Amino acid sequence: PRSKTRGLLLSLEATGESAARAAARVGETLEREIGAADRRTLWASLATEELLTVTADINRGRRVRVELSLDFPDEDTVRLIFRDDGRIFDFAAAASDVNSLSAFVLTRLSCRSEQHSLTATGNNRSQLLFLKDMKNGTRNN
């Protein structure tokens, strides 16, 4: 059954351990809201873990705060917004530099979502939209 408040907001430090915990929380929220069998549940959970892992790797030796929000702009869309105060970089560019498993996974996930990056006020902000009817980064209309 759907909860009255749909979505999730997390504030955490970017570490390998927090990546796994945050991915589990995203997965639990999506299982409750749209079901475990919906492929967007897997994609958003995996994206959460890999975004946090890449952020921790890029900022190795620095303490980086991350805010992650998950919501549903409409019935067919899962939106994941990721903000951090670490080193300024573009996740799309990081994903294209395939030198780690996390970067490879982000590259593959970018084919399954609409991705938007914005650097503003000294923070990184990335948004991934996982659409029910999306294949290979394009909407099926």
Secondary structure, DSSP 8 states (H G I E B T S, - for coil): ---SS--EEEEEE--HHHHHHHHHHHHHHHHHHT-TTSHHHHHHHHHHHHHHHHHHHHTTTS--EEEEEEEEEETTEEEEEEEE-SS---HHHHHHS--SHHHHHHHHHHTTSEEEEEEETTEEEEEEEEETTEETTEE--
